Amino acid sequence: MNGLRARARLCDRLERLAMSGTDADTAGTVDEIASAWDKAGPFDRSTQEAIEARYRLVTSALAGDDAAKGDMESGFDKGLAQRRRLCLELEVLAGVESPPEDQAARMALRVERLGRSLVEGGSHGAVSAERRRLERAWYTCGPVAPEHAETLAARFERALGAARAAET
């Protein structure tokens, strides 16, 4: 998971750069990140296609491909919805409180999970597997508008830390 996490963070940096609108040494930053990408270590091959597609899209946008930049921007709403849902799922799994504006969605998710657990059962291993699934989904999720990125990332990291601590 560390290699995937490292690559996702590199994509985050590139996406912020692409959306910043500045040309301040973009080529140097992209080259630096490309080198770090190659050194990021092993990762789960099931996520390879998704993380590499995310990387290709943002590097194309930075290379001046207006269609790629448009694709990134048009995916912001989808990325926002996906990341908010992933935050909620991880917060529920970890027993971490969600923001007030997400309380109704949290309650609906808890009811959904309760129904599923009654049918499927559950175990400590299932919680760990669910945490890893959510983490992989987060790292391969598309970009969000810069004004949402940091807040959502902080929510996810807080819930991720709590979920990991609960597993030990």
Secondary structure, DSSP 4 states (H G I P E B T S, - for coil): -HHHHHHHHHHHHHHHHHHH---TTHHHHHHHHHHHHHTS----GGGHHHHHHHHHHHHHHHTT-HHHHHHHHHTHHHHHHHHHHHHHHHHHHHTPPPPGGGHHHHHHHHHHHHHHHHHH---HHHHHHHHHHHHHHHHHS----HHHHHHHHHHHHHHHHHHHHHH-
